[in-house]
Amino acid sequence: MGLSPLHFFGAIITFVILISIGIYSRKRIKSAADFSTGGKKAGSLLVIGVITGTLVGGASTIGTAQLAFSYGLSAWWFTLGGGIACLVLGLTFVKPLRATGCDTIQQMISKEYGTTAGLITAILGTLGMLINIISQLLSFNALTISIVPIDPVICALIGMGFMLCYVVFGGVLGTGMLGIVKLALLYCAVIVSGILVLRLSGGLFSLYNTLDLFDNPLI
């Protein structure tokens, strides 16, 4: 199935909206505190956008779906682990962290256990974020290259440029606003795509039997 001009138009409009959000949020940055923590005035919706918008992306949708098709429920661990971690963070860790006056977990650990512990935690946290960014770039490459024939390295650089537009320019505010928009787009895309897949495949049982994983199919 080929892509119509409408697909390209939709992709361009989406990119323009995301970049515009990053540039707009930059105007609301008045200090370092606004950049790193939103001046500690961010509402619940913005915090949801920051955390969930970071976790729920290409790795949690395209990547997890592909791994689940190939390996089963084991592909669920990244998404499940992130959800459980957010639940534990919200229920037990938020108030103690806010009471310390620190902006990051690394600062709190450094304050409590010394600079060496804080440095090690910062390095491990940085490596974890790099791994997360790599998975997002791989998903961006897979999707973009399927639409436009482009060199993977150039494609990855373009993806990094989009990230810089809303992270460097807008900080937490830009990330939160973009996360909210991204979540809305992802949910709409997943719901519409799921309905189309069921219709085009002939229903759930027909789709199930195409997996060819069991000797005794449902039908």
Secondary structure, 3 states (H helix, E strand, C coil): CCCCHHHHHHHHHHHHHHHHHHHHHHCCCCCHHHHHHHHHCCCHHHHHHHHHHHHCCCHHHHHHHHHHHHHHHHHHHHHHHHHHHHHHHHHHHHHHHHHHCCCCHHHHHHHHHCHHHHHHHHHHHHHHHHHHHHHHHHHHHHHHHHHCCCCHHHHHHHHHHHHHHHHCCCHHHHHHHHHHHHHHHHHHHHHHHHHHHHHHHCCHHHHHHCCCCCCCCCC
